[in-house]
Amino acid sequence: MSPLKVYVEPRPECPAVPDPNCGGNLWQDQLRFDSSTGGMITDVQVVQGATAELALFGAPWRVMNLASTHVDQPCLDSADAQVSYLAVNTTALPQTCDPSRFYVWDTPYAINVGTYCDVLYACTTGPGQEAEIEAVSPDAACGLPVPECGAGNQGCVWDSTPPVDQDLYDQLCAVSVLTNPPHRVNCNVYFE
């Protein structure tokens, strides 16, 4: 494993400004990640408010620079003089959407906010799966016969009159990552 150095360094393009709270100089910093042995990470800067994806210790990590400033005397002991950084192992984060389950007819398709659908539905395997879908998607109407699901299949449908908005998109994403998700969430468009 390559040693990893993390530097907190001033941003040369950002000169110090007077701190309004205590009169010291306020410096904007950045994080710099560097492998001292020439490994995978070389000279990645992360400025305040930014993120970077880094392969650390054999896993993907999202590094976030939440706040990066420091102040000179006499502010060193004040709470607002603290520097905050955060690194999160992205493999430990819960998946919030699985767009590979989104389809138009039989073709994988990225359903997004603003997508128009004539019919928006998911075929289901039974009441248990439908209850799970309704629990995370209050706009879903389940237990209905859905012609697109074939003979004997029921499913869940969503109102597709308006284009997909953020709330509906979030619900579809929640459905896509259920423990027992439907095979597909379909957005079908009929051309007249």
TORFI-328894 format. One record per residue (C-alpha): residue number from 1; residue in one letter; x, y, z. Coordinates in steps of 0.1 Angstrom, whole numbers. Each point is the difference from the previous one (the first is absolute). Layout:
<recs>
(rec NUM; "a"; (X; Y; Z));
...
</recs>
This chain:
<recs>
(rec 1; "m"; (0; 0; 0));
(rec 2; "s"; (14; 34; -10));
(rec 3; "p"; (2; 26; 28));
(rec 4; "l"; (-24; 28; -6));
(rec 5; "k"; (8; 36; 10));
(rec 6; "v"; (-28; 25; 6));
(rec 7; "y"; (11; 36; 0));
(rec 8; "v"; (-20; 30; 12));
(rec 9; "e"; (15; 29; -19));
(rec 10; "p"; (-9; 36; -8));
(rec 11; "r"; (-15; 8; -34));
(rec 12; "p"; (25; 23; -16));
(rec 13; "e"; (-26; 16; -22));
(rec 14; "c"; (-21; 10; 30));
(rec 15; "p"; (18; 27; 22));
(rec 16; "a"; (-9; 4; 36));
(rec 17; "v"; (-29; 22; 10));
(rec 18; "p"; (-8; 15; 34));
(rec 19; "d"; (-22; -23; 21));
(rec 20; "p"; (-31; 19; 10));
(rec 21; "n"; (-4; -18; 33));
(rec 22; "c"; (33; 6; 16));
(rec 23; "g"; (22; 21; -23));
(rec 24; "g"; (26; -26; -9));
(rec 25; "n"; (9; -10; -35));
(rec 26; "l"; (-23; -26; -15));
(rec 27; "w"; (17; -23; -25));
(rec 28; "q"; (-17; -24; -24));
(rec 29; "d"; (15; -34; -1));
(rec 30; "q"; (-2; -31; -22));
(rec 31; "l"; (7; -37; 6));
(rec 32; "r"; (26; -16; -21));
(rec 33; "f"; (3; -38; -2));
(rec 34; "d"; (33; -15; -11));
(rec 35; "s"; (15; -35; 0));
(rec 36; "s"; (36; 3; 13));
(rec 37; "t"; (9; -30; -21));
(rec 38; "g"; (-14; 10; -33));
(rec 39; "g"; (-31; -22; 4));
(rec 40; "m"; (-36; 5; -12));
(rec 41; "i"; (-5; 35; 16));
(rec 42; "t"; (21; 28; -13));
(rec 43; "d"; (-6; 36; 8));
(rec 44; "v"; (-38; 2; 3));
(rec 45; "q"; (-12; 34; 14));
(rec 46; "v"; (-34; 3; 16));
(rec 47; "v"; (-11; 36; 6));
(rec 48; "q"; (-27; 12; 24));
(rec 49; "g"; (-34; -14; -9));
(rec 50; "a"; (14; -25; -25));
(rec 51; "t"; (1; -38; -2));
(rec 52; "a"; (24; -24; -16));
(rec 53; "e"; (-2; -38; -6));
(rec 54; "l"; (32; -17; 11));
(rec 55; "a"; (10; -36; 1));
(rec 56; "l"; (14; -4; 35));
(rec 57; "f"; (10; -32; 16));
(rec 58; "g"; (-15; -20; -28));
(rec 59; "a"; (-34; 15; 2));
(rec 60; "p"; (-18; 31; -15));
(rec 61; "w"; (-2; 29; 24));
(rec 62; "r"; (-18; 33; -4));
(rec 63; "v"; (20; 28; 16));
(rec 64; "m"; (-19; 31; 9));
(rec 65; "n"; (15; 33; 10));
(rec 66; "l"; (-29; 14; 21));
(rec 67; "a"; (19; 30; 13));
(rec 68; "s"; (36; 9; -4));
(rec 69; "t"; (12; 33; 15));
(rec 70; "h"; (23; 8; 28));
(rec 71; "v"; (6; 32; 19));
(rec 72; "d"; (30; 16; 16));
(rec 73; "q"; (1; 13; 36));
(rec 74; "p"; (-20; 10; 19));
(rec 75; "c"; (-27; -23; -14));
(rec 76; "l"; (16; -34; 4));
(rec 77; "d"; (-22; -10; 30));
(rec 78; "s"; (-34; 10; -15));
(rec 79; "a"; (-23; -27; -13));
(rec 80; "d"; (-4; 16; -34));
(rec 81; "a"; (38; -3; -5));
(rec 82; "q"; (-3; -38; -2));
(rec 83; "v"; (7; -18; -33));
(rec 84; "s"; (-24; -28; -11));
(rec 85; "y"; (7; -27; -25));
(rec 86; "l"; (-18; -33; -7));
(rec 87; "a"; (9; -32; -18));
(rec 88; "v"; (-27; -26; -6));
(rec 89; "n"; (6; -35; -14));
(rec 90; "t"; (-25; -1; -28));
(rec 91; "t"; (-3; -38; 2));
(rec 92; "a"; (-15; 5; 34));
(rec 93; "l"; (-27; 25; -12));
(rec 94; "p"; (-35; -14; -7));
(rec 95; "q"; (-9; -1; -36));
(rec 96; "t"; (-28; 25; -6));
(rec 97; "c"; (-9; -7; -36));
(rec 98; "d"; (5; -28; -25));
(rec 99; "p"; (-6; 15; -35));
(rec 100; "s"; (8; -33; -16));
(rec 101; "r"; (-36; -10; 9));
(rec 102; "f"; (-14; 29; -21));
(rec 103; "y"; (-13; -9; -35));
(rec 104; "v"; (-19; 13; -29));
(rec 105; "w"; (-17; -31; -15));
(rec 106; "d"; (28; -26; -1));
(rec 107; "t"; (29; 25; -1));
(rec 108; "p"; (19; 12; 31));
(rec 109; "y"; (-7; 37; 3));
(rec 110; "a"; (10; 27; 24));
(rec 111; "i"; (-33; 13; 14));
(rec 112; "n"; (7; 35; 14));
(rec 113; "v"; (-18; 30; 13));
(rec 114; "g"; (-19; 14; -30));
(rec 115; "t"; (-4; -34; -18));
(rec 116; "y"; (-34; -4; -17));
(rec 117; "c"; (-18; -34; 2));
(rec 118; "d"; (-33; -11; -14));
(rec 119; "v"; (0; -29; 24));
(rec 120; "l"; (22; -3; 31));
(rec 121; "y"; (-2; -34; 17));
(rec 122; "a"; (18; -29; 16));
(rec 123; "c"; (-11; -36; -2));
(rec 124; "t"; (-1; -18; 33));
(rec 125; "t"; (3; -35; 14));
(rec 126; "g"; (-29; 3; 25));
(rec 127; "p"; (-15; 19; 30));
(rec 128; "g"; (32; -1; 21));
(rec 129; "q"; (21; 18; -27));
(rec 130; "e"; (-29; 24; -6));
(rec 131; "a"; (-2; 9; 37));
(rec 132; "e"; (38; 7; 0));
(rec 133; "i"; (-4; 23; -30));
(rec 134; "e"; (-30; 19; 15));
(rec 135; "a"; (20; 4; 32));
(rec 136; "v"; (28; 20; -18));
(rec 137; "s"; (-22; 15; -27));
(rec 138; "p"; (-32; 16; 12));
(rec 139; "d"; (-9; 9; -36));
(rec 140; "a"; (0; -36; -12));
(rec 141; "a"; (-34; -17; -6));
(rec 142; "c"; (7; -38; 4));
(rec 143; "g"; (-20; -32; -4));
(rec 144; "l"; (-14; 12; -33));
(rec 145; "p"; (-1; -20; -32));
(rec 146; "v"; (27; 15; -23));
(rec 147; "p"; (-5; -11; -36));
(rec 148; "e"; (37; 5; -7));
(rec 149; "c"; (9; -26; 26));
(rec 150; "g"; (-15; -29; -19));
(rec 151; "a"; (-27; -25; 9));
(rec 152; "g"; (-7; -3; 37));
(rec 153; "n"; (26; 25; 10));
(rec 154; "q"; (-8; 29; 22));
(rec 155; "g"; (21; 30; 7));
(rec 156; "c"; (3; 35; 13));
(rec 157; "v"; (-7; 31; -20));
(rec 158; "w"; (8; 37; 5));
(rec 159; "d"; (-18; 30; -14));
(rec 160; "s"; (20; 8; -31));
(rec 161; "t"; (-21; 30; -11));
(rec 162; "p"; (26; 26; 9));
(rec 163; "p"; (37; -6; -7));
(rec 164; "v"; (19; -17; 28));
(rec 165; "d"; (7; 25; 28));
(rec 166; "q"; (26; -2; 27));
(rec 167; "d"; (-23; -16; 25));
(rec 168; "l"; (-11; -27; -24));
(rec 169; "y"; (36; -6; -11));
(rec 170; "d"; (10; -5; 37));
(rec 171; "q"; (-28; -25; 4));
(rec 172; "l"; (10; -19; -31));
(rec 173; "c"; (36; -1; 13));
(rec 174; "a"; (-12; -13; 34));
(rec 175; "v"; (-20; -28; -18));
(rec 176; "s"; (31; -9; -21));
(rec 177; "v"; (21; -7; 31));
(rec 178; "l"; (-25; -20; 21));
(rec 179; "t"; (12; -34; 13));
(rec 180; "n"; (-24; -16; -24));
(rec 181; "p"; (-3; 26; -28));
(rec 182; "p"; (-21; -5; -31));
(rec 183; "h"; (21; -12; -30));
(rec 184; "r"; (-8; 32; -18));
(rec 185; "v"; (-16; 34; 4));
(rec 186; "n"; (-14; 8; -35));
(rec 187; "c"; (-6; 33; -16));
(rec 188; "n"; (-18; -8; -32));
(rec 189; "v"; (-7; 26; -27));
(rec 190; "y"; (-26; -6; -27));
(rec 191; "f"; (5; 18; -33));
(rec 192; "e"; (-33; 8; -18));
</recs>
